[in-house]
Amino acid sequence: MFAVIKTGGKQYKVMPGDLITVERLEGEAGSKININNILMVGDEKASTIGTPFVEKSEVKAMIVEQGRSDKVIVFKKKRRQNYRRKAGHRQDLTCLW
């Protein structure tokens, strides 16, 4: 059994027992959430594709931890103009089980 869910503007293929990292979701570590934006559900024999979502289905998950990604450095420079800008970004993430 697998499902394709949509959260944070991205799509994830999940199976029972998977540990996935998604864009930040509200909730504390240890709390349970339901994801209703399911694009596809299936197994080895058949699958159901939603238009755009599969009706009367949900994925239950538990928040394992809230964290942040590694820092990404953005550096802009214009040669011979003494123009330099350096910025960093860390994305907030949620680990689901």
C-alpha positions as CSV (number, residue, x, y, z in Angstrom):
1,M,0.0,0.0,0.0
2,F,1.3,3.4,-0.9
3,A,0.0,7.0,-1.2
4,V,1.2,10.2,-2.9
5,I,0.5,13.1,-0.6
6,K,0.8,16.9,-1.2
7,T,2.2,19.1,1.6
8,G,4.2,22.3,1.5
9,G,3.8,22.6,-2.3
10,K,5.6,19.3,-2.9
11,Q,4.5,15.7,-3.5
12,Y,5.8,12.7,-1.5
13,K,5.3,9.0,-2.0
14,V,4.7,7.4,1.4
15,M,4.3,3.9,2.6
16,P,3.4,2.6,6.1
17,G,6.3,3.0,8.5
18,D,8.2,5.6,6.3
19,L,10.1,8.4,7.9
20,I,9.8,11.6,5.7
21,T,11.0,15.2,6.1
22,V,8.5,17.8,4.8
23,E,8.1,21.6,5.0
24,R,7.2,22.9,8.5
25,L,3.8,21.7,9.8
26,E,2.2,23.1,13.0
27,G,2.3,20.9,16.0
28,E,4.6,19.6,18.7
29,A,6.9,16.6,18.7
30,G,4.8,13.5,19.5
31,S,1.5,14.9,18.3
32,K,-0.5,13.1,15.6
33,I,-1.8,14.8,12.4
34,N,-4.0,13.8,9.5
35,I,-3.1,14.7,5.9
36,N,-6.1,15.0,3.6
37,N,-4.4,16.1,0.4
38,I,-3.9,12.7,-1.1
39,L,-3.3,12.6,-4.9
40,M,-3.0,8.9,-5.4
41,V,-3.5,5.6,-3.4
42,G,-2.5,2.2,-4.6
43,D,-0.9,-1.2,-4.2
44,E,0.6,-3.8,-6.4
45,K,-2.7,-4.7,-8.1
46,A,-4.6,-1.4,-8.5
47,S,-4.4,2.3,-7.9
48,T,-6.8,5.2,-7.5
49,I,-5.9,8.6,-8.9
50,G,-7.7,11.7,-7.5
51,T,-9.2,14.6,-9.4
52,P,-7.4,16.4,-7.9
53,F,-7.6,14.6,-4.5
54,V,-8.8,11.1,-3.6
55,E,-12.2,11.3,-1.8
56,K,-12.7,9.9,1.8
57,S,-9.0,9.1,2.4
58,E,-6.4,10.4,4.7
59,V,-2.9,9.6,5.9
60,K,-2.2,9.5,9.6
61,A,1.2,10.6,10.7
62,M,3.1,11.4,13.9
63,I,5.5,14.4,14.3
64,V,8.9,13.0,15.3
65,E,10.7,16.3,15.5
66,Q,10.7,19.9,14.3
67,G,14.0,21.1,13.0
68,R,15.9,23.2,10.5
69,S,17.9,22.3,7.4
70,D,21.5,23.0,6.8
71,K,22.4,26.6,6.0
72,V,22.4,27.6,2.3
73,I,24.7,30.5,1.5
74,V,23.6,33.0,-1.2
75,F,26.4,35.2,-2.5
76,K,25.9,37.9,-5.1
77,K,28.8,39.9,-6.6
78,K,29.2,42.4,-9.5
79,R,32.8,42.5,-10.7
80,R,34.7,45.7,-10.6
81,Q,31.9,47.5,-8.8
82,N,32.8,46.6,-5.1
83,Y,29.3,45.1,-4.8
84,R,29.0,42.0,-2.6
85,R,26.0,40.6,-0.7
86,K,26.1,37.5,1.4
87,A,22.9,36.0,2.9
88,G,22.1,32.7,4.6
89,H,18.9,30.7,4.7
90,R,17.8,27.7,6.9
91,Q,14.4,26.1,6.0
92,D,12.1,25.0,8.8
93,L,11.4,21.3,8.5
94,T,9.2,18.7,10.1
95,C,10.1,15.0,10.4
96,L,7.0,12.7,10.1
97,W,6.6,9.0,10.8
